Structure formats: structure tokens, C-alpha cells
Amino acid sequence: MITTITELLSYDFFRHAILAALLSSIVCGIIGTYIVAKRLVFISGGITHASFGGIGMAYFFGLDPILGAAVFALLSAFGIEFLSGRVQVRQDSAIGVFWSLGMAIGIIFIYLSAGYSPNLMSYLFGSILTVNTLDLWLMLLLVVVVAVFFILFFRAILYIAYDEEYARTKRMPVSLMNYLMLSLVSLTIVLNIRTVGVILVISFLTLPQITANTFTQDFRKLIFYSILIAMIGSVSGLFISYFLNLPSGPVIICVFVGIFAMAKLLRWLLIRLQLNRV
């Protein structure tokens, strides 16, 4: 077993996959904590699916699908924030508009594209084993940007995440911060499409966080625990998927769900033990 793992680590593609999993764990652990705390899971799902429109258009015009996804994700994030904040459209309605529009545009342009798009499934469900050096550098850059941003504006992010009205009373630039955070959420989603895909990336941003939330409410600890859980789940899922010859993205998510179930069971057992002692 140890020999097999050592042999796997000798391959560049597998080392790239592990590095991608670790970098994804860091950035998703940080951004995902904000998403869960501010209850933006539905918005994140809307941005994720809207980005599919950019993938379809990029295929049609012969551009990089990730670039197309990034543009669509950012425009969708700003559109949702604008409609719900300025035009007085209900947020869930605005999300539904961009969610359905993005998917529809993506399907139309893929249908209009000449020939068959062989890599389409990798963008839907992820293909972490195909991550290249450029992807890793972009993910590392995003990790640095997100980490620096959270360090510099941690207090404002904390206040806005839990109580936006209180943040306004402290004269914090709530609207600007919302747009900046949605931009970071969008970029995090796009750069993780390669890892787990459009359909599964939302789980990467939420499952480790709600698992960590089982044991702590502290925002800093939530970030740290989320990163740790994401690292354990993604790397172990990567090895399991390789040995069982299964798609890596869905296996990683299944591992996350398994860790969440074990955390809930452990929490329940701890509560029962405390009650029995009383």
C-alpha cells in the first residue's frame, strides 16, 4: 500500500492534483465560512450554475472556458446584488433569473458549437487529475489575495457576515464590501470548477463549513477547522477515487458527507455522555 502511494506521488499529474486539492481547501475554507455565516449558499449556487453560460459561449467562440465562466460568474454576482439591492427584486427571484439564464445560454451555445466538446463533462463534474501548472499558479494567487483581504478587513467581514445592519451603524462600506466579497466568491467558484465541477463546487464551499460549525461558533476557528476538514476530505477522496477508478469530484463530496455524518454522530455521543454524567 505504502509503495503504491509512493509510486503515485512520483507522477506529476497526481502531485498537481494533491496541490490543487490543498489550495482549493484553503480558499474554499475561507470563502465558504463567509458564505455559510452570511447564508449565501443559494446565491453561490446561482453564481455557480450561471457560470455555465460563460463556458458554453467560450466553447462556441474558441476561448478558454474558465475565462468565460469567470466573466459570467462576476456579471451574475453583480447582477444579483444590483437587482436585489437597487431594483427591489427579491433576492431569490434574482438568483433564479441568473441561474436559469446562465444554464440556458450555456446549453444553447454548446448546441451551436461545431463538433463534440469532449471536455464538457470535466467542467460539469470536475477533473482534478487534469489540473496543470497554470491552474495551480492561479489558485495560489487567489489563495494569497483572499488571505490578505480577510486579514486586512477581518472585522468588517465579520460584522457584515453576522449583522449587516450593525455594520452600517459603524459606518462600514457595506455595499462595497458585498460587491468585493461576491467577486471573491465568484472567482473561487470559477477556479474550483476544474477541481470538482460546476455541479459539485457548492458542496466544497459548504460541507466542510457546516461540519466545523458542529463544534464551534467562533469565526476564526470555523475558518481553520473548515480548511482542515476540506484538506482531509479532498486528499483522502482523491486517493479513494484513484484506487476505485471513480470520478474524483463526486468521491470527494461523498467523503465530505461522510465526515459530516461522523461529526454529527460524535457530537450526539458527546452530548449523551454529558447528560449521563449529570
Secondary structure, DSSP 8 states (H G I E B T S, - for coil): -HHHHHHHHTSHHHHHHHHHHHHHHHHHHHHHHHHHHHT-HHHHHHHHHHHHHHHHHHHHHT--HHHHHHHHHHHHHHHHHHHHHTS---HHHHHHHHHHHHHHHHHHHHHHSSS--TTHHHHHH--GGG--HHHHHHHHHHHHHHHHHHHHTHHHHHHHHH-HHHHHHTT--HHHHHHHHHHHHHHHHHHTHHHHHHHHHHHHTTHHHHHHTTT---HHHHHHHHHHHHHHHHHHHHHHHHHHT--HHHHHHHHHHHHHHHHHHHHHHHHHHHHHH-
